[in-house]
Amino acid sequence: MAIERGRGATLNGDSHRFNLPQREADGDWLDTVEQLDGPVPRRRTQVTVEHPRTILTRNASPDIGFSQSINAYRGCEHGCIYCFARPSHAYHDLSPGLDFETRLFAKPDAAKLLRAELSKRNYVVAPIAMGTNTDPYQPIEKDWRITRDILELLVETRHPTFITTKSDRIVRDIDLLADLARDRLVAVMLSVTSLDPAIARTLEPRAPHPLRRIEAIRQLSAAGIPVTASISPVIPAITDHEIEALVARVAQAGAREVSYIPVRLPHEVAPLFRAWLDAHYPDRAAKVMAIIRDLRGGRDNDPDFGTRMRGQGVWADLIRTRFSKARKRAGLGAERLTLRTDLFRPPEGAQMRLF
């Protein structure tokens, strides 16, 4: 199996869920190309501009602690093999595999659309979550700055927000985040899945080094910004041995709280994850999947509310117990952060800004 260096997925097959026409690379053609022109070049990241009509997504899931969210980008260059957002790329007739991490969509009108939404008379203030589907601080944010545009609007309107990321790029916006934090209008969650660079390099190939994320937690905390950590997903026989070390490390860096979710493999993520195991951990692939299936009631994935975020059975209980003890040893769990909603002021209209 060919593994493309610097990418997470080892496959790029089309989704079968929407009866899309199947595409297949012609092996003879690839052989000819390599003979004439050398190896097929690596995929370059492509970004397509998307102009949606609305930007806020609302949900009523009992498993999720927010009611509205913004995703500035579709697809994610971090290439995390376990990413539950991968199947969404099938809606674009693109593969949840390598396409998801190389053919991205950016929404440069996001802040403008949000301004219109916040200006509506019937708008009800509730924290807006960012990073719920794809990372708002993935590498292309450096040039597109869509997340920063959104944050500037949230500062202007004193609107609360939750941000989840696995990138230390968030510290570039520490000025805006500190402004919001002074009025208890922001909470940040940093994801640190493993402290082992070798594991992280294959699991999350284009995400920042784990130590850079730990340092981001330290900087955010030092600036007075409430920051928690997520050690999700916990992958049996791959990262579960690090639970105690991860919890201790993020607590030392200043995280106020820590959480976890056992690995989830919805839709096309399951075969991609299996192929990744075969490529990188063939010695334990069967063991990993056996434990995951035990966690998920005999299936690769459990989509049910109430259990999908926690798992079930002996392995789920073991992980939960270890995590709870590690959290207690680190002195975490006593604080509950609630963001304010009473400071919101609608954005000024174009005419008002002239005065």
N, C-alpha and C positions, 0 to 999 in steps of 0.2 A: 504494500500500500504506500503510495507516494504521500509524504507529509510536507506541506508547504511551510517553510520556516517563517516564524513570526505570525502565524495564523492559528486559530483555535480548532476549527472544524477540519476533519480530514476528508469530508465528503461535500458535494455540492449538488445533490440530487433535488429534483423538483418535488414539491408537495403533491400528495395524492388526494388530499382532502377536498379539493374544489374541482376535480376532474380537469385539471389543466393539461394541455398537450405536453407530452414528455419529450425532453431533449436529451440526447445522448452524444457524448464525444466519440468521434470515429477514431478508434485506435490506430488504424492504418494511416489515417491522415496525420495524427500526432507523431507517428514514427517517421513519416516523410519530412515533416517540419523539422524534427530534431536532427535528421540527417543533413538537411540542406542549410538550416539556419541556426543549429545548436538548440539547447534546451529551451522549452517554452518559458517565456519570461514570467516572473511573479506577477500576481494580480496587483494592480495599483488601486488605491482607494478612490472611488468615484463618488461625487456628491451631486445630487439632483435637487434643485430648488422646488419646494412644494408650497403651494399657496392655498391652504385650507380656508374654509369660510368661518370656522370657529376654532378656538384654541383650548377651551376648557373641556375636560372629560369628567363626567360625574359618575359616581358609582354608589351602590348601597350594600356592598358586600359586608357581611358580619365579621369577616376575617381581616379586614383592612381598616386601619385607624384614621382614614381621611375620606372625605366625600367628594373632593374635586382635585384634579391634577392637571399638569401641563407637561407635555413631552416636546421639547424643542427639536428633537431629531428622531428619525426612524432608522433602525439599524444601529449597530454600535461597533466601533473599531476595536474596542478592547478585546473582542473575540472570546469572551468567556464561554467555555463549552457547555456549561450548565444553564445558560441564560434562558429563563422561561419566556422571554419576549421573542425568541427566534421564530416561533411559528407565525408571528404576525407578518413576516415578510412574504408569506404565501399569498396574502391578499393582493400583493403587487405582481403576482406571477413571477416571483423571485424565490430562490432557494433559501430555506432557513439555515443552510450550511454556510459555505464561504460567501455567498451573496450577502447574507445578513451583516457580515463584518467588513465587506469591501464595497458594497453598493448602497450608499447611505442617502438619506433625505434630510434636508435642512429646511426649517420654517422661519425665514428671516422676518416675516410679518408678525411673529408671535407677540411681541410687545404691543404692537399696534392693535392687534385683535383683542388682546387682554384689556387694553385701555378702553376699547369700546364696550367690552363686557362689564367692566367695573363701573362704567358710566350709566348703566341701565338703572332706572329708578327702582326696579324690583330685585336688584342684586342683593343676595343675602351673604354676609361676610362669613367665611369659614376658611381655615388654613388651606392654602394651595400647596399640594405636594409636587415636588419636582424630582425626577430620577426614579419614578415608579415603574417605568417600562424600559427605557434606555437611559444611559448615563448623561446627565446634562453637562458634565465636564470631561467628556471623551475628547480625544486629541483635536478634532476639528473645531472645538469651541475656541481654541487659541486664535483662529482666524475669523470665525463667524461671530463670536461674542453675543450670541442670541441669549444665553442664560444671563449674562451681565445686563443686557438690555431689559430683561424681565425684572431682574433684581432692582435696577434703577427705578422702575415704575413702582415696585412694591415699597421702596423707600419713600418715594414721593407720596404715596397714598397711605402709608403706614399700615400695610396689609400683611397679615401673618403668613409664614411659609415654612414647610418642612422640606429639607433637601437631603437626598440620599445619593451618595457617590462612592466610587472606589478610586478617586483621583485626587492627588495633592494639588492639582490645578485650582482647586477651590480656594486656596489661600491667596490667589491673585485678586479675589473679590473680598478680602477680609475687611476692607474699608466699609463696604456696603453692609456686610454681615454684622460687623460690630455696631453699626448705626442701628440696625434692626434689633440687635440683641439688647441694647440699652433699654428698649421699651418692651422686652419679652415678646418679640415678634418673629423669632426665628429659632429653629432647632436643626442641627445638622447630624446626619448619621454617616459615618465612614465605614466602609466595608473592608475588613481584613480577613481573608479566608485562610491564609497560611503564612507562616513566617519563613518557610523554606523556599528560597529563590528557585530551586529546581522544580518544585511542584508548581509554584506560581507561574513560572515561565511557560508551562504547557497548559495549565488550567485557565489562565487569564493572560494570554501572551502579550497583549499590548496595553495592559493596565500598569500603572506605576509599581515599582518595587515595593514590597510590603513595608520596608523600613521608611520609605518616603511617606507612606500613608500614616504610619505611627507618628512621624514627625508632624504631619498635617494636623493630627489630633492634638498634639502638644501646642502647636501654634494657635489653633482655634481656641483651645481652652485658655491659653494665656491671654488672649484678646477678649476674654469674657463672653465668648460665644458658646452656648450650650451645645455640647457635642457628645453623642453616644456612639457606640461601635456595634457593628454587626459582624459575627463570625460565620455568616451564612454564605453558601450552604455548608453544612457539615456533611462530608462525604465519607461513609464507612470505609475503613481500611485504606483511605487516601489521606484525609485530613483530621479524622476524629481523634487521633492520638495527640493533637495539638490543642485540644479544648482548654485545658488548664493553663498552658503557656500563653495562649492568645488572650484569655480573659485577664490574666495577670498583667500582661504587657500593655493592653489598651487602658487598663485602670491606672497604671503607673504614668501613662502619657497624659492623663487628665480626663478620660471619658467618664461621664457621669452615670452611664448605664451601658449594658451590653445585652444583645439578644442573639438568637440563632434560629435557623430553620433547617430541618433535614433536607437534603437534596431533593428537588422536584424534577420530574422528567415528563412534562406534558407533550402530547402530540409528537411532532418530529424531533423533539429534543432527545427522546429515548434512543432511537437508532443512531443519532449523532454521538451521543454519549457512549453507547456501546462500541462504536467504531473507534472513538478516542481511547477507550480503555484497551481495546485490542492493539492499538498502535503504541501506546505509552506504558501500559501496565498489563501486558499479556499474562504475567505470572499470577495475577490476582483478579483478573477481569470477572471470572465466574463467581468468585467469592463476593466481590463488591455488589454484583447484581443480585446475588442470592440474599444479601442483607437488605438491600434496597427493597426488594420484593416483599421481604418479611415486614419491613417498616410500613409498606404501602398495601397491606392486606392481600398479598399474593399477586399484586400488579406492579408494572413498572411505575405507575403513577396513580395517586389517589386524588381525584378532582373535587372531593366532597367538602363542603363547608364544615368547619369544626375540626377536621382531622388533617386536611391538606397541609397546614402549616406546622403541625406537631408530629405527625406520624403516629403509629400505634404498635402495640406488641412489646416484646421483651427488649428489643434493640432500642426502640423509642424511649422506653422507660430508663434504660441504662444511660443513654445520652442526656436525657433530662436530669437525672440525678447527678451526674458528673458536672453538668453545667451549673446546676443550682448550688452545689458545694463550692465550685470555683468562684462563682459570683459572690457568695457569702464571704469566702476567704479574702476576696479583693475589696470588701467593704462596699459593694454596689447594691443597688436596689432600694435604697431608702428614699430617694428623691423622685417625685412625680412632676414633670414639667407640663404646664398648660400655657398655651399661647394666648395672648390677648386679642380680642376682636373689637374692642370698644374704641380704638383709636383711629379706625378707618375713616378716611375722607375721600370722597370721589375725586377722580382726576379732573383737573381744570380743563374746560373747553378751550378750543383754539382762540376764541375771542377774548376769554378772560386772561389768557397768557400775554395779551398785548398790553395790558395795563400794568 
